[in-house]
Amino acid sequence: MTDYEAVFKAAIDELRDEGRYRLFAELERRVGSFPAARHHGHGSVNVAGDVRWCPGGGEAADITIWCSNDYLGMGQSSMVIDAMKKALDHCGAGAGGTRNISGTHVYHRMLEEELADLHGKEAALLFTSGYIANEATLSTLARKLPNCVVFSDALNHASMISGIRNSGAEKAIFRHNDVAHLDQLMARYPKERPKLVAFESVYSMDGDIAPIAEICDVADKHGAMTYLDEVHAVGMYGPRGGGVAERDGVMDRITVIEGTLGKAFGVMGGYIAASTDLVDVVRSFAPGFIFTTALPPTICAGGLTSIRHLKQSQVERDEQQARAAALKRMLREAGLPVMPSVSHIVPLLVGDPRLCKQATDLLIERHMIYVQPINYPTVPRGTERLRLTPSPLHSELQMARLVDALKDVWQRLDIQQAA
Ligand SMILES: *Cc1c(COP(=O)(O)O)cnc(C)c1O
């Protein structure tokens, strides 16, 4: 007979042996103080054998968060919070079911209109997360297009890979951001065959940006549709926060733009923006949209407020870019191995999973700085890193403290200072 518990334990032991076991920090964010927060130690699960550090023998400590995807601090914005409170008092807590059962809330309609406008598309559709938006849309589109081939960037997010796989369609993987390779692969298929190119704008682990216009050129040449994940760009790029495609003036060349309300917009939920008919197909056929409870009015109201604000305010975007540029410069001057990045993401190479984990442990124990270690399979082995995300709310002083702390940790662990 199978010893089920032994199988599970062995799987976890293997992770631990490789230094890849995930411990979640228990953090208490408090309105008005971000990026400062309370840290209540690591791990809410019982992990025998793992050192669970808790400052002051179990007391919580004040720390600074340096790895949040609430990139612009909108999750703390009083405008967003007030809108959510109003929606809660006005409409109650939940959505009451799926859109099919409980109907489209007036907030769903307003938010979808706002999103369609943000991306210059006819229509938009909400999902409960960006992950579900990718999974549901890609699996449905590639299944509905007869004999479709999907061309997928090698570094695409897990949710896109899952959607493509679940469509059952043939898949070809092109080298990351390699337009010539994409062209080569597409040339192997007849022009009449339906094709879909799936890629991201900002790749959030390296901070590099796709050559969107060139990818569209190749897609046009071979008669392909384009699907762009702008999760790490919406709110942050383009004159209205429409993403890198807006910044580059190519939104109209993208068939489907996918985004999240959970990162720069500060709440949660995912969406696509595209033509009316395409959105109608996903609405009508995607199980990941149909068979799950819709976003509640509170979340929609928060997202709506955040999007409307960032459409007409450039301050947050400018400050975020200024902070990112300053931090990259400061790290370089300190001799720390900041990886090349053309976006707001600041990756710092460690190159070893154990050192990476030890570095983040030291950062919080000695310096009250919270950064999460990024290990395989999120990034390739040997490129383990810290991923820093400066926001408009990180001060000059906090940046200087971060750099000093990193210098100390690099010295203590004798991490190679390769640039
Ligand atoms: C985070 C992420 C998603 C998923 O978005 P959620 O709203 O967090 O589910 C999708 N694509 C990329 C590239 C992401 O990094």
The ligand as a MOL file (V3000), in Angstrom:
LIG
                    3D

  0  0  0     0  0            999 V3000
M  V30 BEGIN CTAB
M  V30 COUNTS 15 15 0 0 0
M  V30 BEGIN ATOM
M  V30 1 C 1.5750 38.2260 -11.5830 0
M  V30 2 C 1.4880 37.8470 -13.0410 0
M  V30 3 C 0.3050 37.3850 -13.6050 0
M  V30 4 C -0.8750 37.0340 -12.7540 0
M  V30 5 O -1.5420 38.1510 -12.3260 0
M  V30 6 P -2.3830 38.0410 -10.9580 0
M  V30 7 O -3.3730 39.1160 -11.0740 0
M  V30 8 O -1.4040 38.2040 -9.8490 0
M  V30 9 O -3.0020 36.6810 -10.9560 0
M  V30 10 C 0.2330 37.2170 -14.9690 0
M  V30 11 N 1.2920 37.4560 -15.7640 0
M  V30 12 C 2.4770 37.8700 -15.2550 0
M  V30 13 C 3.6050 38.1220 -16.1720 0
M  V30 14 C 2.6080 38.0560 -13.8820 0
M  V30 15 O 3.7840 38.4060 -13.3700 0
M  V30 END ATOM
M  V30 BEGIN BOND
M  V30 1 1 1 2
M  V30 2 1 2 3
M  V30 3 2 2 14
M  V30 4 1 3 4
M  V30 5 2 3 10
M  V30 6 1 4 5
M  V30 7 1 5 6
M  V30 8 2 6 7
M  V30 9 1 6 8
M  V30 10 1 6 9
M  V30 11 1 10 11
M  V30 12 2 11 12
M  V30 13 1 12 13
M  V30 14 1 12 14
M  V30 15 1 14 15
M  V30 END BOND
M  V30 END CTAB
M  END
